């Protein structure tokens, strides 16, 4: 039987979801963000995902992430890229309608993330934190920016990570059934296919679930079956990579190339833009001639050699990137202005609220507080070591939102007591 509280929560969730989706769609329509600039042969329309999507839609298969027909690729996992290719096939390659459809998908996922924010806040703190968290994600401009402007995987990654946190809390608090464990494995498999970086949190969440009170041996059986399902989800892609490249590439092969761009003689700690410059035909020819895996492995060897030869500079670059991950990546002098200062101040304020909120939750032993803190510590690590952009923090931003609300709500309670 549904209680009055449950009925109120469901009604609130629908209101939050509807408001979030409507706001995002209005922004897309009024700001015309579906009109993507056609420069560099529409490269800003999905960047490498757009290029691979075009190849898929025009019969070249999963290939050509840059300029021209350079051959098969595993530069990106296929989760969101296949969606781009399918939309291109139906609605046109690099068309305004395709952009609108993809941004609409983003908006649905971002609106769903607001619902997850509500449930995380409710399960870990209280209804007031849940309400503020859900509505803040629904309406705050910084929370919707990537959904309405970027044809990329950030919004999908963030939604999946928030969904996994919700499922983790349900399994810890409401019971661990086989269905929930299979859902856990399937969701992590989907995450791996969209963006493998958050996989660093998989063992943390699994341990938190397994460590729930009232131990039952069947949990290990369920967890094993969950792991098997996870492997089954990623196996076809891994098998494809082995068949095409004759080497083991479980998810993607671009890390070496990105590491070389982030750690080399010309590195400053700032994002470099394009890993393979479109205008550099020599690099593209080398990439095409060597084949992607061999080319990326060559870059990885050069990056590792540079790091070994310059440990102090690598450490300084990593500290600089860590600072920018949380405090914001400054724009160029030409782009700087009053709005830029406000952007950085907002970015820094939110980071500090999330960090202090996580610390307070751990101190007060709130549910899953250590998991949240682990996410703050582990998820940014690859970006500290290689490169940093503001969008890389987006996966953590639902937690930053919830923990920031909790911080201020706790301060207000203290003042009124």
TAZIZI-V656101 format. One line per field, one symbol per residue. ss: DSSP state (H for helix, E for strand, L for the rest). phi: phi as a letter, one per 40 degrees, with the letter a starting at -180 (. if undefined). psi: psi as a letter, one per 20 degrees, with the letter a starting at -180 (. if undefined). A space follows every 10 residues. Layout:
BEGIN
ss=???
phi=???
psi=???
END
This chain:
BEGIN
ss=LLLHHHHHHH HHHHHHHHHH HHHHHHHHHH HLLLLLLLHH HHLLLLHHHH HHHHHHHLLL LLELLLLLLL LELLLLLHHH HHHHHHHHHH HLLLLHHHHH HHHHHHHHHH HHHHHHHHHH HHHHLLHHHH HHHHHHHHHL HHHHHHHHHL LLLHHHHHHH HHHHHHHHHH HHHHLLLHHH HHHHHHHHHH HHHHLHHHHH HHHHHHHHHH LLLLLLLHHH HHHHHHHHHH HHHHHHHHHH HHHHHLLLLL LLLLHHHHHH HHLLLLLLLL LLLLLLLLLL HHHHHHHHHH LHHHHHHHHH HHHHHHHHHL HHHHHHHHHH HHHHHHHLLL LLLLLLLHHH HHHHHHHHHH HHHHHHHHHH HHHLLLLLHH HHHHHHHHLL HHHHHLLLLH HHHHHHHHHH HHHHHHHHHH HHHHHHL
phi=.ccccccccc cccccccccc ccdccccdcc cfcccccccf fgcccgfccc ccdccccbgc gcafcbbgcb hdabdbccdc cccdcccccc bhcfcccccc ccccddcccc ccccccddcc ccccbacccc ccccccccbc dccbdcccbb cacdcccccc cccccccdcc cccbhbcccc cccccccccc ccccacdcdc cdcccccccc ccdfdbccdc cccccccccd ccccddcccc ccccbgacbc babccccccc ccbadccbgc ccgccbdccc ccccccdccc gdcccccccc cccccccccb cccccccccc ccccdcbhcc ccdccciccc ccccccdccc cccccccccc ccdcfcdgdc ccccccccdc ddcdcbaaad ccccdccccd ccccccdccc ccccccc
psi=pprhgggggg ggghgggggg gggghggggh iliinppjql lkhimichgg ghgggghjjj anrmidpani aqqkhqrifh hhgggggghg ippkrhgggg ghhggghghh hhhhghgghg hghherhggg ghgghghhip hhhighhihp naiggggggg ghhhgggghg hhhiqnrhgg hhhghgghgg ghigoigiih ighgggghgh jqrmpphigh gghghghggg hhgighgggg hghgikronh grjiggghhh hhnahjpiiq qidphophin hgghggghgh qgghghhghg ggghggghim hghggggghg hgghghiqoq rrhhiqaghg ghgggggggg ghggghhggg hghjlqpjhh gghhghhghi ghhhhfrpqh hiihhihggg gghgggghhh hhhhhi.
END
